[in-house]
Amino acid sequence: MVNDINDATCIATSIQQHNRPYRWKRWLKHSLYFKSAQHFFNAQQNQQLAQTIAQAESGHRGEIQIIIEGSLPSHLALRMDTRQRAEQLFAQYRVWDTEYNSGMLIYLNLCERRVEVVADRGIHQAVEGDYWHGLCQGMLPYFKQGQFSEGLGWAVAQLGQLLQDFDRDMPDTQGNELDNMPRLM
């Protein structure tokens, strides 16, 4: 599912509907989920993802940020779903604040087993409508096998290729605007 927000930001998700009526159920699930993202990612995998992001970002103006969250904070789980959380983190970590509106966020929530992709307007305008949904769907086979790092690495490589094709003739004069190290929450 792909949602446009005021022609400024694109949100893509791996599911078709968000279950808003079950907010109490979500709150309980997230409150009782004790595994943090650090449980699923070791330092070597984190470093490998950072290197993959650096390679994918070279030669163009696109910026990629990965945020992996074990569960929603309990004070947010009652009123927020993973899509809304991805939007919040996109703003909080200023992924939108790149010189060419070329920031992208891949948000993985381990408790809900959902992935969201948020792309700023500079990148969203460069892709076909179903690209973001296809990107999310492409990560799911990896995630189902517990290969979270590999799935994220695959998605980053796909985004790097997209950016190379789109932004090939436009040099990156700003350099690296976002930290390449995935954020584990």
RAGIDA-V509802 format. One record per helix or strand of 2 or more residues. SS is the DSSP state (H for helix, E for strand). FROM is the first residue (numbers start at 1). TO is the last residue. If there is no record, write none. Layout:
SS,FROM,TO
SS,FROM,TO
//
This chain:
E,2,5
E,9,13
H,20,32
H,37,39
H,43,57
E,63,69
H,74,77
H,82,92
E,103,109
E,114,120
H,121,124
H,131,144
H,148,167
E,183,184
//
